[in-house]
Amino acid sequence: MAEPPATYDTTAARLSAAMLRFDIERLPRNTLALPYDEPGRLGEVAFVLLPRKELVRDKELVQHLERLPKPVIIGALAQKGMIATWWPNGLDERALAVWEHALANQQRSVATFLGELGLGDGEQILLETTVETLLFPAGALRRWGDTYGVHIGWTLTNSGGDPRARARLNLIRGDGGCTPGQSCHRPG
């Protein structure tokens, strides 16, 4: 059964959270114990979103991302648990052009990959990271591309006959590591 478009926003936030978690797991353990009322390692149980300095528990990350103003570009920083967020307001002309180009490039990539694979909005895509598996409709990937720019390499390929989905979303993180079941090469 196809996911209704109204839930695409939640799925786009889930995709973004999965991408961030996958990219963050490569970083060395952060000794900072947060949040104080439920101590644990930063980047494992909680994240700090900059520049707003918002402390977000891992279990609330999807809901927090869903509530952010859109479109937004996000990315894991070099210190585990730190996530940067960028919006177009307040950027100088050059930075704004880069921000807009990054989001437009992602939207074109989503449209190109979906078109090349012949995926309609209701057809399933699989994302498997080292800690989670998501099945989601192609329409949610389109919504993700319109609302989130996540600083992580990605590509969309045929699932290779996997009965769960027609396509697989593959991630390539900053250290060159990739999601299970794929080769680690960037397209183009």
Secondary structure, 3 states (H helix, E strand, C coil): CCCCHHHHHHHHHHHHHHHHHHHHCCCCCCCCECCCCCCCEECCCEEEEECCCEEEEHHHHHHHHHHCCCCEEEEECCCCCEEEEECCCCCCHHHHHHHHHHHHHHHHHHHHHHHHHCCCCCCEEEEECCCCEEEEEHHHHHHHHHHEEECCEEEEEECCCCCCCCEEEEEECCCCCECCCCCCCCCC
